[in-house]
Amino acid sequence: MHPLRPKLMTVCAVLASLIPILWASGIGSDVMKPIAAPMVGGMITSTIRVLILIPVFFVLMKERALRCGTLRPEAAG
């Protein structure tokens, strides 16, 4: 749960600045919309990747290692 707050704060700030660009219809909007659209998609997909996919894959790999008996205990520091 450690990266949740900074990641969501960053995504919310970026989306809050890009959404008005996507809805704009004034001068220069035809140039800015193609730039803003992939950035919005990238922010959303990176959030899903970092907060959902990577932790799920990590848990699946840990469970597989536990079942196979290949997981070694960490050295106590």
Buried (B, 14 or more C-beta within 10 A) or exposed (E): EEEEEEBEEEBEEBBEEBEEBBEBEEEEEEEBBEEBEEBBEEBEEEBEEBBEEEEEEEEEEEEEEEEEEEEEEEEEE
